[in-house]
Amino acid sequence: MMGDTMDAKNKPRYVIVTPARNEEAHISFTLGSMVAQTLRPVKWVIVDDGSTDHTSRIIREYATKFDFIETISSGGSGKPSFGSKVAAFRAGCERLAGLDYDFIGNIDGDVSFLPDYFETVIGRMQAEPQLGLAGGLIMEKFGDRFRPQAIAGNSVAGAVQLFRRNCFEFIGGYQPMDIGGIDALAEIMARSHGWGARTFRDLPVYHYGRVTTGGRNMLASRFRKGIINYHLGYHPLFQIAAGCYRMLHPPLILGGTMMIGGYCWAALTHAERNAPPDVVEYLRHEQIQRLRHALVPGIGHMRHKPGV
């Protein structure tokens, strides 16, 4: 356990922001995990983003017992939107003004992790100064079992993104995207400026929120993912490869087809790209390189799965 080896006088300082809406069924998992950390944050700002259940009451109960927890209200409408999440995160960041810290993270309000999670992630990031962001592997709850989320090795799930502070500030933090993909855009921008991103697959993060597992919800999710990928600037060939890969996973064939369909629909309707042109150029170059490594004989298997 890293908690036994880190010099107490030189412990890194980090802060966390959690936008939360209607998480009364799960937020106790997150609260319990954070207060049990061997390395606690300087401050954890939980932003109640228009909850209509007992989320805020549960948070306040913890905030009265632990002085590193602060809860505020975003003044949101209570209607879910990705733009609202960015606004809530920025409201939380305003409460960090004047604090001295080295890392800043986003943690969703429906996850849990081991007590040495942050000490381990930060220790590894300190050992690799080029890492701009990192996080553990999301384990999705299906019934009474958890399954690892399919994610590329150079990507980090938005629910657990921990940034080096100067990386986060350099890219301008999270940028609003009405359809979603704010976490993907942030990590692509970081990589385009030379920062590394990594999911540590030996660090499980258990996700308790609802997972759409079939029918129209899953198909709609795949279609929207294709639209998001277009907004991010995905190369058409890479999107086709990603869609074909997704066809091998439930819902078989249809899921990947819908993802390709969403991308094509966005292209045909001339949807506006959210990523800056230089970031799109970087992303497409990166994706073509990955396709070459996957397809050219003798190079070996694709290092990262195409479904970023």
C-alpha positions as CSV (number, residue, x, y, z in Angstrom):
1,M,0.0,0.0,0.0
2,M,1.4,3.3,-1.0
3,G,0.1,5.0,2.1
4,D,3.0,3.5,4.1
5,T,5.7,4.8,1.9
6,M,4.8,8.4,0.9
7,D,6.6,11.1,2.9
8,A,4.0,12.9,5.0
9,K,5.9,16.2,4.7
10,N,5.8,16.1,0.9
11,K,2.4,14.8,0.2
12,P,0.9,16.1,-3.1
13,R,-2.2,18.2,-2.8
14,Y,-5.2,17.6,-4.9
15,V,-8.8,18.9,-5.2
16,I,-12.0,17.3,-6.5
17,V,-15.2,18.6,-7.9
18,T,-18.3,16.5,-8.2
19,P,-21.4,17.7,-10.0
20,A,-24.3,15.7,-8.6
21,R,-28.0,15.5,-9.6
22,N,-30.5,13.1,-8.0
23,E,-27.9,10.6,-6.7
24,E,-29.5,9.8,-3.4
25,A,-29.3,6.1,-4.2
26,H,-25.6,6.0,-4.8
27,I,-23.8,9.1,-3.5
28,S,-23.1,7.5,-0.1
29,F,-20.8,5.1,-1.9
30,T,-18.8,8.0,-3.2
31,L,-18.8,9.9,0.1
32,G,-17.7,6.8,2.0
33,S,-14.9,6.1,-0.4
34,M,-13.6,9.7,-0.3
35,V,-13.6,10.1,3.5
36,A,-11.7,6.7,3.7
37,Q,-8.9,7.8,1.5
38,T,-5.3,7.5,2.8
39,L,-4.6,10.7,1.0
40,R,-7.5,13.1,1.3
41,P,-8.1,16.1,-1.0
42,V,-7.4,19.6,0.2
43,K,-11.0,20.3,-0.8
44,W,-13.8,18.4,-2.3
45,V,-16.6,20.6,-3.7
46,I,-19.8,18.8,-4.4
47,V,-22.1,20.8,-6.6
48,D,-25.8,20.0,-6.2
49,D,-26.9,20.5,-9.8
50,G,-30.7,21.0,-9.3
51,S,-31.4,17.7,-7.4
52,T,-35.1,17.0,-6.7
53,D,-34.4,14.1,-4.3
54,H,-32.5,13.9,-1.0
55,T,-29.0,14.2,-2.5
56,S,-28.3,17.6,-0.9
57,R,-29.3,16.4,2.5
58,I,-27.0,13.4,2.4
59,I,-24.1,15.5,1.3
60,R,-24.7,18.1,4.0
61,E,-24.6,15.3,6.6
62,Y,-21.1,14.5,5.6
63,A,-20.0,18.1,5.1
64,T,-20.8,18.8,8.7
65,K,-18.5,16.0,9.8
66,F,-15.6,16.5,7.4
67,D,-14.2,20.0,6.9
68,F,-12.6,19.2,3.5
69,I,-16.1,18.7,2.0
70,E,-17.9,21.7,0.8
71,T,-21.4,21.6,-0.9
72,I,-22.9,24.4,-3.0
73,S,-25.8,24.7,-5.4
74,S,-25.4,25.4,-9.0
75,G,-28.8,26.9,-9.3
76,G,-29.5,24.5,-12.1
77,S,-33.0,23.8,-13.5
78,G,-32.8,20.2,-12.5
79,K,-33.0,19.1,-16.2
80,P,-30.1,17.0,-17.3
81,S,-27.8,18.5,-19.9
82,F,-24.1,18.2,-20.6
83,G,-23.8,22.0,-20.8
84,S,-25.3,22.1,-17.2
85,K,-22.6,19.7,-16.0
86,V,-19.8,21.9,-17.3
87,A,-21.5,25.0,-15.6
88,A,-21.7,23.0,-12.4
89,F,-18.1,21.9,-12.6
90,R,-17.0,25.5,-13.2
91,A,-19.0,26.7,-10.3
92,G,-17.2,24.2,-8.1
93,C,-13.8,25.4,-9.5
94,E,-14.6,28.9,-8.4
95,R,-14.6,27.6,-4.8
96,L,-11.0,26.5,-5.3
97,A,-9.6,30.0,-5.9
98,G,-6.6,30.8,-3.8
99,L,-5.9,27.1,-2.9
100,D,-2.5,25.5,-3.4
101,Y,-2.8,22.2,-5.2
102,D,-1.1,20.0,-7.8
103,F,-3.9,17.9,-9.2
104,I,-7.6,18.5,-10.0
105,G,-10.2,15.8,-10.5
106,N,-13.7,15.1,-11.6
107,I,-15.5,12.3,-9.7
108,D,-19.0,11.3,-10.4
109,G,-21.5,11.0,-7.5
110,D,-22.2,7.3,-8.1
111,V,-18.8,5.5,-7.9
112,S,-16.7,3.9,-5.2
113,F,-13.0,2.9,-5.0
114,L,-10.4,1.5,-2.6
115,P,-8.9,3.6,0.3
116,D,-5.6,4.1,-1.4
117,Y,-7.0,4.9,-4.8
118,F,-6.0,8.6,-5.0
119,E,-2.6,8.0,-3.3
120,T,-1.8,5.4,-5.9
121,V,-3.0,7.4,-9.0
122,I,-1.1,10.5,-7.9
123,G,2.0,8.5,-7.0
124,R,2.1,7.0,-10.5
125,M,1.5,10.4,-12.1
126,Q,4.3,11.9,-10.1
127,A,6.6,9.1,-11.3
128,E,5.6,10.0,-14.9
129,P,5.7,13.8,-15.3
130,Q,4.3,13.6,-18.9
131,L,1.0,12.1,-17.7
132,G,-1.5,15.0,-17.9
133,L,-4.5,12.9,-16.7
134,A,-5.2,9.5,-15.4
135,G,-7.7,7.4,-13.6
136,G,-8.9,3.9,-12.7
137,L,-10.9,1.4,-14.7
138,I,-14.7,1.8,-14.5
139,M,-16.5,-1.4,-13.5
140,E,-20.1,-1.1,-14.7
141,K,-22.9,-2.8,-12.6
142,F,-25.0,-5.3,-14.6
143,G,-27.4,-7.0,-12.2
144,D,-25.3,-8.2,-9.3
145,R,-22.1,-8.3,-11.2
146,F,-19.5,-5.7,-12.3
147,R,-17.9,-5.8,-15.7
148,P,-15.0,-3.7,-16.9
149,Q,-15.8,-0.8,-19.3
150,A,-14.3,-1.1,-22.8
151,I,-11.9,1.8,-23.0
152,A,-8.7,2.6,-24.8
153,G,-5.5,2.6,-22.8
154,N,-4.8,6.3,-23.7
155,S,-8.3,7.4,-22.6
156,V,-9.8,8.0,-19.1
157,A,-13.4,7.7,-18.3
158,G,-15.0,11.1,-17.5
159,A,-16.3,9.8,-14.2
160,V,-12.8,9.5,-12.8
161,Q,-10.5,12.0,-14.7
162,L,-7.7,13.4,-12.5
163,F,-5.7,16.1,-14.2
164,R,-2.3,17.6,-13.5
165,R,-3.2,21.2,-12.6
166,N,-1.1,22.9,-15.3
167,C,-2.4,20.5,-17.9
168,F,-6.0,21.3,-17.0
169,E,-5.5,25.0,-16.9
170,F,-3.6,24.9,-20.2
171,I,-6.5,23.3,-22.1
172,G,-9.0,25.6,-20.5
173,G,-10.7,22.9,-18.5
174,Y,-13.9,21.3,-19.6
175,Q,-15.6,22.9,-22.6
176,P,-19.4,22.8,-23.1
177,M,-20.8,20.3,-25.7
178,D,-24.6,20.1,-25.8
179,I,-24.6,16.5,-26.9
180,G,-21.9,15.2,-24.6
181,G,-18.3,14.2,-25.0
182,I,-16.8,16.9,-22.7
183,D,-14.4,14.5,-21.1
184,A,-13.3,13.1,-24.4
185,L,-12.6,16.6,-25.8
186,A,-10.6,17.4,-22.7
187,E,-8.3,14.4,-23.0
188,I,-7.9,14.8,-26.8
189,M,-6.9,18.4,-26.3
190,A,-4.4,17.3,-23.6
191,R,-2.9,14.6,-25.8
192,S,-2.6,17.1,-28.7
193,H,-0.4,19.3,-26.6
194,G,1.9,16.5,-25.6
195,W,0.3,15.3,-22.4
196,G,-0.2,11.6,-21.8
197,A,-3.5,10.0,-20.7
198,R,-3.8,6.6,-19.1
199,T,-6.4,4.3,-17.5
200,F,-4.8,2.1,-14.8
201,R,-6.6,-1.2,-15.3
202,D,-5.5,-2.6,-12.0
203,L,-7.4,0.2,-10.1
204,P,-11.1,-0.6,-10.2
205,V,-13.7,2.1,-9.8
206,Y,-17.2,0.7,-9.3
207,H,-20.0,2.5,-11.0
208,Y,-23.5,2.1,-9.5
209,G,-25.5,4.3,-11.8
210,R,-28.0,3.0,-14.4
211,V,-26.5,1.3,-17.5
212,T,-28.6,1.0,-20.6
213,T,-28.3,-2.6,-21.6
214,G,-30.5,-3.1,-24.6
215,G,-33.5,-2.0,-26.7
216,R,-34.0,1.5,-27.8
217,N,-32.0,3.1,-24.9
218,M,-28.8,1.3,-25.9
219,L,-29.4,1.9,-29.6
220,A,-30.1,5.6,-29.0
221,S,-26.9,5.8,-26.9
222,R,-24.8,4.3,-29.7
223,F,-26.4,6.6,-32.2
224,R,-25.6,9.6,-30.0
225,K,-22.0,8.3,-29.6
226,G,-21.6,8.4,-33.3
227,I,-22.8,12.1,-33.4
228,I,-20.4,12.9,-30.5
229,N,-17.5,11.3,-32.4
230,Y,-18.3,13.5,-35.4
231,H,-18.4,16.6,-33.3
232,L,-15.0,15.6,-31.8
233,G,-13.5,15.2,-35.3
234,Y,-13.1,11.5,-35.7
235,H,-11.6,10.3,-39.0
236,P,-14.3,8.5,-41.0
237,L,-12.2,5.4,-41.4
238,F,-11.6,5.2,-37.7
239,Q,-15.3,5.6,-37.0
240,I,-16.1,2.7,-39.3
241,A,-13.5,0.6,-37.5
242,A,-14.9,1.6,-34.1
243,G,-18.4,0.8,-35.3
244,C,-17.4,-2.6,-36.6
245,Y,-15.7,-3.4,-33.3
246,R,-18.8,-2.4,-31.4
247,M,-20.8,-4.8,-33.6
248,L,-19.2,-7.6,-31.7
249,H,-20.7,-6.4,-28.4
250,P,-24.3,-6.3,-27.2
251,P,-26.5,-5.3,-28.9
252,L,-24.8,-7.4,-31.6
253,I,-24.5,-5.8,-35.0
254,L,-27.1,-3.1,-34.2
255,G,-25.1,-1.2,-31.7
256,G,-22.1,-0.6,-34.0
257,T,-24.4,0.1,-36.9
258,M,-26.2,2.8,-35.0
259,M,-22.9,4.4,-34.0
260,I,-21.8,4.6,-37.7
261,G,-25.3,5.9,-38.5
262,G,-25.1,8.7,-35.9
263,Y,-21.7,9.7,-37.4
264,C,-23.1,9.7,-40.9
265,W,-26.2,11.6,-39.9
266,A,-24.1,14.4,-38.3
267,A,-21.9,14.6,-41.4
268,L,-25.0,14.8,-43.7
269,T,-26.5,17.5,-41.6
270,H,-23.2,19.4,-41.5
271,A,-23.1,19.5,-37.7
272,E,-20.6,21.9,-36.3
273,R,-17.4,20.4,-34.8
274,N,-16.6,21.3,-31.2
275,A,-12.9,20.6,-31.3
276,P,-10.5,23.3,-32.7
277,P,-9.1,22.5,-36.2
278,D,-5.6,21.8,-34.9
279,V,-7.0,19.3,-32.3
280,V,-9.0,17.6,-35.1
281,E,-5.9,17.3,-37.2
282,Y,-4.0,15.8,-34.3
283,L,-6.8,13.3,-33.5
284,R,-7.1,12.1,-37.1
285,H,-3.4,11.6,-37.4
286,E,-3.4,9.6,-34.2
287,Q,-6.3,7.5,-35.4
288,I,-4.7,6.7,-38.8
289,Q,-1.5,5.7,-37.0
290,R,-3.5,3.3,-34.8
291,L,-5.3,1.8,-37.8
292,R,-1.9,1.3,-39.6
293,H,-0.6,-0.6,-36.5
294,A,-3.7,-2.7,-36.6
295,L,-3.8,-3.5,-40.3
296,V,-0.2,-3.7,-41.5
297,P,1.1,-7.3,-41.3
298,G,4.0,-7.8,-38.9
299,I,3.1,-4.8,-36.7
300,G,0.9,-6.8,-34.4
301,H,-2.4,-6.3,-32.8
302,M,-4.0,-2.9,-32.3
303,R,-2.5,-1.4,-29.2
304,H,-5.7,0.3,-28.2
305,K,-9.2,-0.8,-29.0
306,P,-10.8,1.5,-31.6
307,G,-13.9,2.3,-29.5
308,V,-12.4,5.4,-27.8
